[in-house]
Each structure stands twice: as structure tokens, then as C-alpha cells.
Amino acid sequence: MDNKLIYNQSTNVTSVSKSKVKELIDSSFIYRFIKRLIDITFSMLGIIILSPVLIVVSILIKLESRGPIIFKQLRAGKNSKPFYIYKFRSMKIDTPNIATNDFTNASDYITKIGKFIRKTSLDEMPQLFNILKGDMSIVGPRPVILEESELIELRQAHNIDKILPGITGWAQINGRDNIGNKEKVKYDYEYLSRKSVLMDVYIILMTALKVLKRSDIKE
């Protein structure tokens, strides 16, 4: 059984046995070392280089609406352990705590500066501090709110939660906000199975391209 693949029709994901999953998760020391080194280096450089942008965005958020500059929210992290993710606040403080895709009137809650920073993904910049802390990686499955129990359970079932969540990931460059939970799990599992430094670099480059084109982004 160890070398046989098992096809799960409910999620369209090809699962593997426990020994194979362990092999996939416990990737080589070199890969894990390089990945963490890249995370630390680029998060520190990002914070330093983008500090003027961080300051300007912070001022604009504070001038437009009442509430904190940084939006802190519990998300499911590695091993489904909750952690606080940091984002620039792009919505009013009375916004319901639900997933973006569940809003029918999101525009009623998004601020003017919020609309801009979400379109350009500038709202994600504070997550550089999450990466520096080790809560996240640059590349990995996007961490979801704890209320998204279906997606969390699907990830647990396929061991996707055993890796650090990321600012961007394989699912993000293959649909982002325009794909459902089963498709997200399919892409997340593909990343778990194929992850490498070259794949991470490819995902980062494709993410930058999609941000510039503003594609696959919902308000």
C-alpha cells in the first residue's frame, strides 16, 4: 500500500499513504534551510525597502477612517494551530468576520484606500512580520480564517496543514479568489507534492505578474 496512490473523488486530489506523506512533508534539510533563509532575508529587506510605503499607507488609513491601522485576525497556521495574521486594515471596523468570498456587498465595507491596497495587494505587506516571526513563509497555502471549517478539514485530510502557510501559493496563481475550496485543496496538494526552491521562485514571479495585471482579485 505504501507505494500506491489513492484517488479521492470528493476533492479531486490524489492522496498517498502515511509513509509517502511523511516523505513529502519532511523534505530535504537543504530545501528547508534555503527556504527559511530566503524567508528571513526577503522579509527583512522588504520591511526596510518598503518602509516609506508602509508609513504612507498607514497615514492614509488613519486619515480616512477610525480604527486601527493594522488588522489582526486569527488564522489557521501550520498543523492548523491558530495564529494572528497582520494586514493593513482595508475595511470598516464594523465589518462582519467572514471570508471575502462570502460577502454579497463587500463594497459597502471597503474603504477608499482599502480598495486600492487590496487591488495592489499592498494590504498584505504587514505579513512580512509574520514571515520574520516564523508564522508564515513567502510561499505556501494561504492561511484561512477559523470559520472556514470545510477548507481547514480538507487540508487536514490531505496533510496540507503540515506546511507553513504563505503570502502567496500555487492556488493563488491558479485562480486565487475565483476558485472553490476543492480546487484550492487540489492546488495546495500539488504544491505539497512538488515543492522546491525553483517552484517557489516561479510562484513568486507569477504572483508579481498577476498583481501587476490585477487578475483573479475580488474586492
Residue pairs with C-beta under 8 A, 6 or more apart in sequence:
1 17
2 17
2 19
2 20
3 17
3 20
4 17
5 14
5 15
5 16
6 14
6 15
6 16
6 17
7 14
7 15
8 14
8 15
8 158
10 182
11 154
11 157
11 158
11 182
11 185
11 186
12 182
12 183
12 186
13 158
13 185
13 186
13 189
14 189
15 158
15 189
16 24
21 159
21 162
24 159
24 192
24 193
25 159
25 162
25 163
25 192
27 195
31 195
31 196
31 197
34 197
35 137
35 139
35 197
35 200
36 137
38 138
38 197
38 200
39 131
39 132
39 137
39 138
40 131
40 132
42 131
42 138
43 128
43 129
43 131
43 132
43 138
44 132
46 125
46 128
47 54
47 128
47 129
47 132
50 125
50 128
53 122
53 125
54 125
54 126
57 88
57 113
57 117
57 122
57 125
58 69
58 88
60 113
61 69
61 88
61 89
61 111
61 113
61 114
62 69
64 111
64 112
64 113
65 92
65 93
65 111
66 93
67 89
67 92
67 93
68 89
68 93
69 88
69 89
70 86
70 87
70 88
70 89
70 126
71 86
71 87
71 88
71 89
71 90
71 91
72 84
72 85
72 86
73 84
73 85
73 87
73 97
73 145
74 82
74 83
74 84
74 85
74 145
74 146
75 82
75 83
75 84
75 85
75 143
75 144
75 145
75 146
75 165
76 82
76 143
76 144
76 145
76 146
76 148
76 152
76 155
76 161
76 165
77 83
77 135
77 136
77 143
77 164
77 165
78 161
78 162
78 163
78 164
78 165
79 161
79 162
80 152
80 155
80 156
80 161
82 146
83 130
83 135
83 143
84 135
85 127
85 130
85 135
85 136
85 143
86 126
86 127
86 129
86 130
87 123
87 124
87 126
87 127
88 117
88 122
88 123
88 125
88 126
89 111
89 114
90 110
90 111
90 113
90 114
90 115
90 117
90 118
90 123
91 109
91 110
91 111
91 114
92 109
92 110
92 111
94 109
95 109
97 145
97 147
98 145
98 147
99 144
99 145
99 147
99 148
100 106
100 177
100 218
101 177
101 218
103 109
106 218
106 219
107 115
107 219
110 118
110 219
114 123
115 219
116 122
117 123
118 217
118 219
119 214
119 217
119 219
120 211
120 214
121 211
121 217
124 167
127 136
127 167
130 136
131 137
131 138
131 167
134 164
135 164
135 165
136 143
136 164
136 165
136 166
136 167
137 163
137 164
137 165
137 166
137 167
138 166
138 167
138 168
138 200
138 204
139 166
139 167
139 168
139 169
139 191
139 199
139 200
139 203
139 204
140 163
140 164
140 165
140 166
140 169
140 191
141 155
141 160
141 161
141 163
141 165
141 166
141 169
141 171
141 184
141 188
141 191
142 165
142 166
142 168
142 169
142 171
142 172
143 165
144 151
144 152
146 152
148 181
150 181
151 181
151 184
151 185
152 161
154 160
154 181
154 182
154 185
155 161
155 185
155 188
158 185
158 188
158 189
158 192
159 192
160 185
160 188
160 189
160 192
162 192
163 192
163 195
168 203
168 204
168 207
169 187
169 188
169 191
169 203
170 187
170 188
170 190
170 191
170 199
170 203
171 179
171 183
171 184
171 187
171 188
171 191
172 203
172 207
172 210
172 216
173 203
173 206
173 207
173 210
174 183
174 187
175 183
175 184
175 187
175 216
176 210
176 216
176 217
177 216
177 217
177 218
178 216
178 218
179 187
191 199
210 216
